[in-house]
Amino acid sequence: MNETDTRSRRRIVGRLDRGSEIPAALLAVVNEHRVRRGELRAIGILDRAEILHWDVRDGAFGDPRVIEGSLEVLQLTGTVSEVDGQKRLHLHLTASYETPGGIVVVGGHLQRGRVHSCEFVIEPWEEAVTEHAGRFRPVPPPSLRAQSAMAPAAPPPLEPPPRPERESFSDEVALPEPGD
């Protein structure tokens, strides 16, 4: 476990320009305000999003799912970190959109999104934060972790649900045509 006690002394709030790209636009704000580590939140509307899902069976991200149309950002959360002098954002998105069958909610790691409207809050963490705080990485599955002789055996893995066969994510969640 890696933990630390932090204090937020300031907040950076703002609105991104229509057509700007996330994470690039948020990274520009982070760099402009010299944020090394912190937390961010945002709400708004995206007109395009690329979402990734971490597959614990494969220990890797799956292919990005691209969704285009009016996506209401119910929650965009993430962390700011600095690794080897490079600023990084780790972003999770929960968004909804309307289909002929009703409202659909999706979520995952936001790889890229195009802003229609977006309001954000960034809370930098004080510089006394430990070296590893704000540097979150997925934990490898138990099958890949070295286990000591003293550690209890890991429980047997759960059987994953079968994956549906499909050409693309849009086969499953087609958005209505304009004017429908």
Backbone as numpy.savetxt, mean C-alpha at the origin, in Angstrom:
# Nx Ny Nz CAx CAy CAz Cx Cy Cz
10.86 -8.96 16.88 10.02 -7.79 16.88 10.91 -6.56 16.88
10.44 -5.53 16.20 11.15 -4.27 16.15 10.16 -3.18 16.54
10.44 -2.46 17.60 9.51 -1.44 18.05 10.29 -0.25 18.58
9.60 0.88 18.64 10.20 2.08 19.20 9.08 3.02 19.62
9.39 3.93 20.49 8.44 4.94 20.93 8.73 6.19 20.11
7.70 6.76 19.47 7.92 7.95 18.65 7.03 9.07 19.13
7.40 10.27 18.75 6.59 11.46 19.00 6.49 12.22 17.70
5.30 12.62 17.35 5.11 13.41 16.15 5.03 14.87 16.55
5.92 15.68 16.04 5.97 17.09 16.40 5.29 17.96 15.35
5.12 17.44 14.18 4.53 18.26 13.13 3.70 17.39 12.20
2.86 18.04 11.44 2.03 17.38 10.43 2.15 18.17 9.14
2.26 17.45 8.06 2.27 18.06 6.74 0.94 17.67 6.10
0.13 18.64 5.74 -1.16 18.36 5.13 -1.21 19.03 3.77
-1.94 18.43 2.86 -2.02 19.03 1.54 -2.95 18.28 0.62
-2.97 18.75 -0.61 -3.80 18.17 -1.65 -2.92 18.00 -2.89
-3.00 16.83 -3.51 -2.23 16.57 -4.72 -2.99 17.10 -5.94
-2.24 17.49 -6.97 -2.85 17.99 -8.20 -3.49 16.86 -9.00
-4.60 17.19 -9.65 -5.28 16.23 -10.52 -4.31 15.78 -11.62
-4.27 14.48 -11.85 -3.39 13.91 -12.87 -2.03 13.50 -12.33
-1.70 13.90 -11.10 -0.40 13.50 -10.55 -0.40 12.01 -10.24
0.78 11.46 -10.14 0.94 10.02 -9.90 1.38 9.78 -8.46
0.77 8.78 -7.86 1.20 8.29 -6.56 1.98 7.02 -6.83
3.15 6.80 -6.28 3.74 7.47 -5.13 4.63 8.65 -5.45
4.90 8.94 -6.73 5.86 10.00 -7.08 5.50 11.34 -6.44
4.22 11.74 -6.48 3.82 13.04 -5.94 4.01 13.08 -4.42
3.70 11.98 -3.73 3.90 11.95 -2.28 5.38 11.92 -1.93
6.18 11.24 -2.74 7.64 11.25 -2.50 8.20 12.67 -2.67
7.68 13.44 -3.61 8.13 14.83 -3.79 7.83 15.64 -2.53
6.66 15.44 -1.93 6.31 16.15 -0.69 7.26 15.73 0.43
7.50 14.43 0.55 8.39 13.89 1.58 9.79 14.50 1.43
10.29 14.57 0.21 11.62 15.13 -0.03 11.65 16.63 0.24
10.62 17.34 -0.19 10.56 18.79 0.02 10.58 19.14 1.50
9.92 18.33 2.32 9.83 18.61 3.75 10.86 17.83 4.57
11.78 17.18 3.89 12.88 16.45 4.53 12.40 15.43 5.56
11.39 14.67 5.18 10.87 13.61 6.05 11.71 12.36 5.80
12.32 11.83 6.85 13.12 10.60 6.71 12.30 9.37 7.04
11.45 9.50 8.06 10.60 8.38 8.49 9.28 8.96 8.97
8.22 8.21 8.77 6.94 8.71 9.24 5.79 7.86 8.76
4.61 8.42 8.97 3.36 7.75 8.62 2.57 8.68 7.72
1.82 8.12 6.77 0.98 8.96 5.94 -0.40 8.34 5.77
-1.36 9.23 5.55 -2.75 8.84 5.31 -3.29 9.74 4.21
-4.25 9.20 3.45 -4.86 10.01 2.41 -6.26 9.48 2.09
-7.08 10.37 1.56 -8.39 10.02 1.03 -8.55 10.75 -0.29
-9.54 10.35 -1.08 -9.77 11.05 -2.33 -10.34 10.13 -3.38
-10.02 10.44 -4.62 -10.50 9.65 -5.76 -9.33 9.44 -6.72
-9.15 8.20 -7.15 -8.17 7.87 -8.18 -8.95 7.50 -9.44
-8.37 7.78 -10.61 -9.02 7.32 -11.83 -8.28 6.14 -12.46
-7.20 5.72 -11.80 -6.47 4.53 -12.21 -5.63 4.06 -11.04
-5.56 2.75 -10.83 -4.74 2.22 -9.75 -4.15 0.88 -10.16
-2.90 0.67 -9.78 -2.24 -0.64 -9.92 -2.02 -1.17 -8.52
-2.64 -2.31 -8.22 -2.62 -2.87 -6.88 -1.92 -4.22 -6.91
-1.08 -4.46 -5.91 -0.38 -5.74 -5.77 -0.89 -6.46 -4.54
-0.81 -7.76 -4.58 -1.20 -8.58 -3.43 -0.02 -9.48 -3.07
0.34 -9.54 -1.79 1.42 -10.40 -1.32 0.88 -11.81 -1.16
1.48 -12.74 -1.85 1.05 -14.14 -1.79 1.94 -14.88 -0.81
1.38 -15.26 0.33 2.19 -15.93 1.35 2.62 -17.32 0.88
1.89 -17.91 -0.04 2.28 -19.23 -0.55 3.56 -19.14 -1.37
3.64 -18.09 -2.19 4.81 -17.93 -3.07 5.90 -17.07 -2.44
5.56 -16.34 -1.38 6.53 -15.43 -0.77 6.91 -14.30 -1.70
5.95 -13.84 -2.52 6.23 -12.78 -3.49 4.93 -12.06 -3.84
5.08 -10.89 -4.44 3.90 -10.18 -4.94 3.43 -10.84 -6.22
2.11 -10.85 -6.40 1.53 -11.32 -7.65 1.62 -10.23 -8.70
1.08 -10.51 -9.87 1.05 -9.51 -10.93 0.15 -8.35 -10.53
0.49 -7.13 -10.96 -0.36 -5.98 -10.60 -1.73 -6.10 -11.23
-2.74 -5.68 -10.51 -4.11 -5.61 -11.01 -4.37 -4.15 -11.31
-4.75 -3.85 -12.54 -5.00 -2.48 -12.96 -6.51 -2.25 -12.98
-6.93 -1.20 -12.30 -8.33 -0.84 -12.26 -8.43 0.61 -12.74
-9.28 0.83 -13.74 -9.47 2.18 -14.26 -10.92 2.58 -14.08
-11.14 3.85 -13.81 -12.48 4.36 -13.56 -12.44 5.18 -12.29
-13.59 5.52 -11.77 -13.67 6.34 -10.57 -13.56 5.45 -9.33
-12.38 5.47 -8.69 -12.15 4.68 -7.47 -12.12 5.61 -6.27
-13.06 5.44 -5.37 -13.06 6.25 -4.16 -12.08 5.65 -3.15
-11.12 6.46 -2.72 -10.13 6.00 -1.75 -10.77 6.04 -0.37
-11.08 4.86 0.14 -11.64 4.76 1.48 -10.53 4.94 2.51
-9.35 4.41 2.17 -8.20 4.55 3.06 -6.93 4.29 2.26
-6.01 5.24 2.34 -4.66 5.04 1.83 -3.75 5.30 3.03
-3.03 4.28 3.44 -2.14 4.41 4.59 -0.77 3.91 4.19
0.23 4.36 4.92 1.56 3.87 4.62 2.61 4.44 5.54
3.84 4.03 5.25 4.98 4.50 6.01 6.01 5.10 5.06
6.80 6.01 5.62 7.93 6.62 4.92 9.17 6.05 5.56
10.11 5.61 4.75 11.38 5.13 5.29 12.51 5.59 4.38
13.71 5.45 4.90 14.91 5.78 4.13 15.84 4.59 4.23
16.14 4.01 3.08 17.03 2.85 3.02 18.16 3.18 2.06
19.38 3.10 2.54 20.56 3.41 1.73 20.45 4.78 1.05
19.92 5.76 1.80 19.82 7.12 1.29 18.63 7.36 0.38
17.84 6.34 0.07 16.67 6.49 -0.81 15.39 6.50 0.02
14.52 7.47 -0.24 13.22 7.52 0.42 12.31 6.47 -0.22
11.53 5.81 0.63 10.59 4.80 0.15 9.25 4.97 0.83
8.20 4.68 0.08 6.86 4.66 0.63 6.33 3.24 0.55
5.70 2.80 1.60 5.04 1.49 1.64 3.56 1.82 1.80
2.77 1.67 0.72 1.40 2.15 0.70 0.39 1.02 0.58
-0.67 1.10 1.36 -1.78 0.16 1.28 -3.04 0.95 0.92
-3.80 0.43 -0.02 -4.99 1.10 -0.51 -6.23 0.25 -0.26
-7.27 0.88 0.21 -8.61 0.30 0.21 -9.47 1.28 -0.56
-10.12 0.81 -1.63 -10.91 1.69 -2.49 -12.19 0.98 -2.93
-13.16 1.78 -3.34 -14.41 1.21 -3.84 -14.75 1.83 -5.18
-15.54 1.10 -5.96 -16.06 1.63 -7.21 -17.37 0.93 -7.51
-18.15 1.58 -8.38 -19.48 1.07 -8.69 -19.44 0.23 -9.95
-20.17 -0.87 -9.92 -20.36 -1.74 -11.08 -21.86 -1.90 -11.29
-22.29 -2.46 -12.41 -23.72 -2.70 -12.59 -24.30 -3.58 -11.49
-23.48 -4.42 -10.87 -23.95 -5.30 -9.81 -23.85 -4.69 -8.42
-23.36 -3.48 -8.30 -23.23 -2.84 -7.00 -21.83 -2.33 -6.75
-21.59 -1.90 -5.53 -20.29 -1.34 -5.16 -19.34 -2.47 -4.82
-18.11 -2.37 -5.32 -17.06 -3.35 -5.08 -15.95 -2.67 -4.28
-15.42 -3.36 -3.29 -14.30 -2.84 -2.49 -13.07 -3.70 -2.78
-11.94 -3.06 -3.06 -10.68 -3.75 -3.33 -9.59 -3.17 -2.45
-8.52 -3.91 -2.29 -7.40 -3.40 -1.50 -6.13 -4.16 -1.78
-5.04 -3.59 -1.36 -3.73 -4.21 -1.51 -2.63 -3.16 -1.46
-1.44 -3.56 -1.88 -0.31 -2.63 -1.96 -0.50 -1.76 -3.18
-0.50 -0.45 -2.99 -0.64 0.46 -4.12 0.72 0.64 -4.77
0.84 0.14 -5.99 2.09 0.30 -6.73 2.10 1.66 -7.42
0.96 2.02 -8.01 0.89 3.29 -8.73 -0.58 3.68 -8.83
-0.86 4.97 -8.76 -2.22 5.46 -8.91 -2.20 6.84 -9.53
-3.25 7.14 -10.30 -3.38 8.47 -10.90 -4.49 9.22 -10.17
-4.17 10.41 -9.70 -5.03 11.19 -8.82 -6.10 11.95 -9.61
-7.33 11.86 -9.13 -8.40 12.77 -9.54 -8.50 13.85 -8.47
-8.56 13.42 -7.22 -8.45 14.33 -6.08 -7.85 13.54 -4.92
-7.02 14.19 -4.12 -6.36 13.48 -3.03 -5.90 14.47 -1.97
-6.38 14.26 -0.74 -5.93 15.05 0.41 -5.12 14.12 1.30
-3.99 14.61 1.82 -3.09 13.75 2.58 -2.63 14.41 3.87
-2.18 13.56 4.78 -1.54 13.97 6.03 -0.28 13.12 6.17
0.85 13.75 6.40 2.11 13.05 6.66 2.57 13.47 8.05
2.82 12.49 8.90 3.33 12.76 10.25 4.74 12.22 10.36
5.74 13.11 10.29 7.13 12.67 10.45 7.39 12.17 11.87
8.26 11.19 11.98 8.68 10.70 13.29 9.97 11.40 13.65
10.14 11.68 14.92 11.33 12.39 15.37 12.60 11.62 14.96
13.70 12.33 14.88 14.97 11.75 14.43 15.55 10.73 15.40
15.04 10.69 16.64 15.56 9.74 17.62 15.05 8.32 17.37
14.25 8.14 16.34 13.73 6.81 16.02 14.89 5.88 15.69
14.78 4.63 16.09 15.87 3.68 15.85 16.11 3.48 14.36
17.26 2.96 14.03 17.67 2.75 12.65 16.67 1.94 11.85
16.01 0.96 12.48 15.15 0.06 11.73 13.69 0.48 11.70
13.29 1.42 12.52 11.89 1.85 12.51 11.57 2.51 11.17
10.38 2.30 10.68 10.00 2.87 9.40 10.59 2.12 8.24
11.17 0.98 8.49 11.78 0.18 7.42 11.13 -1.21 7.50
9.91 -1.28 7.01 9.12 -2.49 7.15 9.28 -3.36 5.92
9.48 -4.62 6.15 9.59 -5.57 5.05 8.70 -6.76 5.37
8.11 -7.38 4.36 7.29 -8.56 4.64 8.10 -9.65 5.32
7.47 -10.33 6.25 8.12 -11.43 6.95 8.04 -12.66 6.07
9.14 -13.37 5.85 9.08 -14.56 4.99 8.19 -15.63 5.62
7.60 -16.48 4.79 6.76 -17.54 5.33 7.58 -18.48 6.20
6.90 -19.17 7.15 7.62 -20.05 8.08 8.52 -21.07 7.38
8.13 -21.54 6.21 8.94 -22.54 5.52 10.31 -22.01 5.12
10.45 -20.68 5.04 11.72 -20.08 4.64 12.54 -19.57 5.82
11.93 -19.52 7.00 12.65 -19.02 8.17 13.46 -20.13 8.80
14.64 -19.79 9.25 15.45 -20.76 9.99 14.84 -20.91 11.38
14.64 -22.13 11.81 14.07 -22.36 13.13 15.12 -23.00 14.02
15.21 -22.48 15.23 16.18 -23.05 16.15 15.61 -24.34 16.75
16.47 -25.15 17.30 16.04 -26.41 17.90 15.15 -26.15 19.11
15.28 -24.96 19.73 14.49 -24.63 20.91 13.09 -24.16 20.55
12.89 -23.70 19.31 11.60 -23.15 18.92 10.60 -24.26 18.68
9.35 -24.04 19.05 8.33 -25.05 18.75 8.14 -25.18 17.26
7.74 -26.35 16.83 7.51 -26.57 15.41 6.36 -25.70 14.93
6.47 -25.23 13.72 5.41 -24.41 13.14 4.20 -25.29 12.86
3.00 -24.75 13.01 1.82 -25.54 12.69 1.81 -25.84 11.19
1.12 -26.90 10.80 1.07 -27.21 9.36 0.41 -26.06 8.61
0.86 -25.81 7.38 0.29 -24.69 6.62 -1.17 -24.96 6.27
-1.93 -23.88 6.20 -3.32 -23.98 5.78 -3.36 -24.20 4.28
-4.34 -24.94 3.84 -4.51 -25.13 2.40 -5.08 -23.84 1.82
-4.44 -23.29 0.80 -4.96 -22.06 0.23 -6.22 -22.34 -0.58
-7.09 -21.34 -0.67 -8.26 -21.52 -1.52 -7.84 -21.60 -2.97
-8.59 -22.31 -3.79 -8.22 -22.39 -5.21 -8.33 -21.02 -5.87
-7.45 -20.76 -6.79 -7.47 -19.50 -7.51 -8.34 -19.66 -8.75
-9.22 -18.68 -9.02 -10.03 -18.78 -10.23 -9.16 -18.55 -11.46
-9.50 -19.24 -12.52 -8.81 -19.03 -13.79 -9.43 -17.80 -14.45
-8.60 -16.86 -14.86 -9.11 -15.68 -15.55 -8.00 -15.07 -16.37
-8.40 -14.33 -17.38 -7.44 -13.65 -18.24 -6.87 -12.41 -17.55
-7.74 -11.66 -16.90 -7.30 -10.45 -16.22 -8.27 -10.14 -15.09
-7.87 -9.21 -14.23 -8.71 -8.82 -13.12 -10.00 -8.18 -13.63
-9.93 -7.50 -14.78 -11.12 -6.82 -15.30 -12.17 -7.82 -15.75
-11.80 -9.09 -16.02 -12.80 -10.10 -16.34 -13.76 -10.27 -15.18
-13.25 -10.07 -13.98 -14.05 -10.30 -12.78 -14.72 -9.03 -12.28
-14.13 -7.88 -12.54 -14.64 -6.64 -11.98 -14.74 -5.55 -13.04
-15.41 -5.84 -14.13 -15.54 -4.87 -15.22 -16.30 -3.64 -14.73
-15.79 -2.47 -15.09 -16.46 -1.23 -14.75 -17.49 -0.90 -15.82
-18.56 -0.18 -15.46 -19.58 0.16 -16.45 -19.00 1.12 -17.49
-19.58 1.08 -18.68 -19.20 2.00 -19.73 -19.72 3.40 -19.38
-19.04 4.45 -19.82 -19.54 5.80 -19.55 -20.96 5.95 -20.08
-21.83 6.56 -19.30 -23.21 6.77 -19.71 -24.14 5.65 -19.27
-23.61 4.54 -18.75 -24.47 3.44 -18.27 -25.07 3.77 -16.94
